[in-house]
Amino acid sequence: MKADHFEQQKLLDLAAEDVALTQLAHRGRTLPEVAAVEAAEEAERSLSGDVVRAETETRDLGREVKRLESDVETVRARETKDQRLLDSGSVAAKEMTNLQHELESLKRRQSDLEDQELELMERLEVAETALAAAQRGLEQARADRERAAQLRDDALADIADGTRKHQAARDEIAGGISAPLLTLYDRIRTQTGSTGAAMLRARQCQGCRLELYGNELATVRNADPHEVVRCENCGRILVRTAESGL
């Protein structure tokens, strides 16, 4: 295949844009900001679970405290009623004895309930402290996730902007290259996964970084300037310039 020597040199500009586009695509796939968002989301989910568990424990303990408070009030009311009967002097001796026994039992019951209530209130205080800490942690995690998402979005926007610019530049360069040469370049680019052409500098292919020797070097050196030559190692189009060392 033959193509104008100066047209072949345009392939270097095209390759430069392809390298830039490849780098931007790779950056988009490996953005640390994306991983940071995922980590922040996982932390938020974990802390959200902590908050739910703490809320459940606090709510359950609160209900138990209220139940015990109600039981204590019931015992106190019964105790007050019995004491009034005793104080009234209107009950028989046997009933008075029964009331005294019941009052003693009620006092023991009240003491037990109050001990249980105190223990539960202490546990509730601990649970409420843990809940407040979990809620603060969740708020911080949400803020961290929002910041991480903003950094990710900014990075993606930067990549998108760079991609648009380099794609526009590539399209403009490609418009000045003949269809057969551009088709060959694009086919090689697909095969290499990067570029379809490379400069030959100081007898070295800048695509695979291998130096030309022997018959390969002689073939390139003796080729017509308008002949499209390729690297035997990587298959790229070798673009010859004054730096080629031929």
C-alpha positions in Angstrom: 0.0 0.0 0.0 1.2 3.5 -0.8 0.2 6.8 0.9 1.7 10.2 0.7 4.6 10.5 3.1 3.2 13.6 4.7 -0.2 12.0 5.1 1.5 9.1 6.9 2.9 11.6 9.4 -0.6 12.7 10.3 -1.0 9.2 11.7 1.3 10.3 14.6 -1.1 13.0 15.5 -4.0 10.5 15.3 -2.1 8.1 17.4 -1.4 10.8 20.0 -5.2 11.4 20.3 -5.9 7.7 20.5 -3.3 7.4 23.4 -5.1 10.2 25.2 -8.5 8.6 24.6 -7.2 5.3 25.8 -5.7 6.8 28.9 -9.0 8.6 29.7 -11.0 5.4 29.3 -8.6 3.6 31.6 -8.8 6.3 34.1 -12.6 6.1 34.0 -12.5 2.4 34.7 -10.0 2.7 37.5 -11.1 5.9 39.2 -10.1 5.8 42.9 -13.0 8.2 43.5 -15.4 5.4 42.4 -13.9 3.0 45.0 -14.1 5.7 47.6 -17.8 6.2 47.0 -18.4 2.4 47.2 -16.5 2.3 50.5 -18.4 5.3 51.8 -21.7 3.7 50.8 -20.8 0.5 52.6 -19.8 2.4 55.7 -23.2 4.3 55.6 -25.1 1.0 55.3 -23.2 -0.5 58.2 -23.8 2.5 60.4 -27.5 2.7 59.3 -27.8 -0.9 60.6 -26.2 0.1 63.9 -28.7 2.9 64.2 -31.6 0.6 63.6 -30.4 -1.9 66.2 -29.7 0.9 68.7 -33.2 2.4 68.1 -34.8 -1.0 68.6 -33.0 -1.7 71.8 -33.7 1.8 73.1 -37.4 1.5 72.2 -37.7 -2.0 73.8 -36.0 -0.8 77.0 -38.2 2.3 77.1 -41.3 0.1 77.0 -40.0 -2.1 79.8 -39.2 0.9 82.0 -42.8 2.2 81.4 -44.2 -1.2 82.2 -42.3 -1.4 85.5 -43.3 2.2 86.4 -46.9 1.2 85.9 -46.4 -1.9 88.1 -44.7 0.2 90.8 -47.6 2.6 90.7 -50.1 -0.2 91.0 -48.3 -1.6 94.0 -48.1 1.8 95.7 -51.8 2.4 95.1 -52.6 -1.0 96.7 -50.2 -0.2 99.6 -51.9 3.2 100.2 -55.3 1.6 100.2 -54.3 -1.1 102.7 -52.6 1.5 105.0 -55.7 3.6 105.0 -57.8 0.6 106.1 -55.4 -0.1 108.9 -55.3 3.5 110.0 -59.1 3.6 110.0 -59.4 1.1 112.8 -62.6 -0.2 111.2 -61.3 -3.7 110.4 -61.4 -6.8 112.5 -58.3 -8.1 114.2 -57.9 -11.1 111.8 -58.3 -8.8 108.8 -55.8 -6.4 110.3 -53.2 -9.1 110.5 -53.8 -10.1 106.9 -53.5 -6.5 105.9 -50.2 -6.1 107.7 -48.8 -9.3 106.0 -50.0 -7.9 102.6 -48.4 -4.6 103.3 -45.1 -6.3 104.0 -45.4 -8.3 100.8 -46.2 -5.2 98.8 -43.2 -3.3 100.2 -40.9 -6.2 99.1 -42.6 -6.3 95.7 -42.2 -2.5 95.4 -38.5 -2.8 96.3 -37.9 -5.5 93.8 -39.7 -3.6 91.0 -37.8 -0.4 91.8 -34.5 -2.3 91.7 -35.5 -3.8 88.3 -36.6 -0.3 87.1 -33.3 1.2 88.2 -31.3 -1.5 86.4 -33.4 -1.0 83.2 -33.0 2.8 83.4 -29.3 2.4 83.6 -29.3 0.1 80.6 -31.6 2.5 78.8 -29.1 5.3 79.4 -26.3 3.2 78.0 -28.5 2.4 74.9 -29.4 6.0 74.4 -25.8 7.0 74.5 -24.9 4.3 72.0 -27.8 5.4 69.8 -26.7 9.0 69.8 -23.1 7.9 68.9 -24.5 5.7 66.0 -26.6 8.6 64.7 -23.6 10.9 64.8 -21.6 8.3 63.0 -24.3 7.9 60.4 -24.5 11.6 59.8 -20.8 11.7 59.3 -20.9 8.7 57.0 -23.6 10.4 54.9 -21.5 13.6 54.6 -18.4 11.5 53.7 -20.5 9.7 51.0 -21.8 12.9 49.6 -18.3 14.4 49.4 -16.9 11.2 47.8 -19.8 11.3 45.3 -19.1 14.9 44.4 -15.4 14.1 43.9 -16.3 11.2 41.7 -18.8 13.2 39.7 -16.2 16.0 39.2 -13.6 13.4 38.1 -16.1 11.8 35.7 -17.0 15.2 34.3 -13.4 16.0 33.8 -12.9 12.7 31.9 -16.0 13.3 29.8 -14.8 16.8 28.9 -11.3 15.5 28.0 -12.8 12.7 26.0 -15.0 15.1 24.0 -12.0 17.4 23.2 -9.7 14.6 22.2 -12.4 12.8 20.2 -13.1 16.1 18.3 -9.4 16.5 17.6 -9.2 12.9 16.4 -12.2 13.3 14.1 -10.6 16.4 12.6 -7.3 14.7 12.0 -9.0 11.6 10.6 -10.9 13.7 8.2 -7.6 14.6 6.5 -6.4 11.0 6.0 -7.4 9.0 3.0 -9.9 6.2 3.6 -7.6 3.2 2.8 -4.9 4.4 5.1 -7.3 5.3 7.9 -9.0 1.9 7.5 -5.6 0.1 7.8 -4.7 2.3 10.8 -8.0 1.6 12.6 -7.7 -2.2 12.0 -4.3 -2.3 13.5 -5.4 -0.1 16.4 -8.2 -2.6 17.1 -5.6 -5.4 17.1 -3.1 -3.7 19.3 -5.7 -2.1 21.6 -3.9 1.2 21.5 -2.6 2.8 18.3 -2.2 1.7 14.7 1.0 3.7 14.0 4.2 4.6 15.7 7.2 6.8 14.9 10.4 5.2 13.9 13.0 7.0 16.0 16.7 6.1 16.0 15.8 2.8 14.3 13.5 2.0 17.1 9.7 1.4 16.8 8.1 3.7 19.4 5.2 1.4 19.6 6.9 -1.8 20.9 10.2 -0.1 21.7 12.2 -2.7 19.7 15.1 -1.6 17.4 15.2 -2.7 13.8 18.1 -4.8 12.6 19.3 -6.7 9.5 16.8 -7.4 6.8 14.0 -5.6 8.5 16.0 -2.4 8.8 17.2 -2.7 5.2 13.7 -3.2 4.0 12.5 0.0 5.7 15.6 2.0 4.7 15.1 1.1 1.0 11.4 1.5 0.9 9.8 4.3 -1.1 9.0 7.2 1.1 5.3 6.8 0.1 5.3 3.1 0.8 3.4 2.1 4.0 5.8 0.0 6.0 5.0 -1.9 9.2 6.8 -3.1 12.2 7.4 -6.8 12.0 7.1 -7.2 15.8 3.9 -5.2 16.7 2.4 -4.7 13.3 2.0 -0.9 13.6 2.6 1.4 10.7 6.1 2.8 10.9 6.0 6.5 10.3 9.5 7.7 9.1 10.7 11.1 9.9 14.1 12.9 10.0 14.6 11.2 13.4 14.3 7.7 12.1 18.1 7.2 11.8 17.9 5.6 8.4 
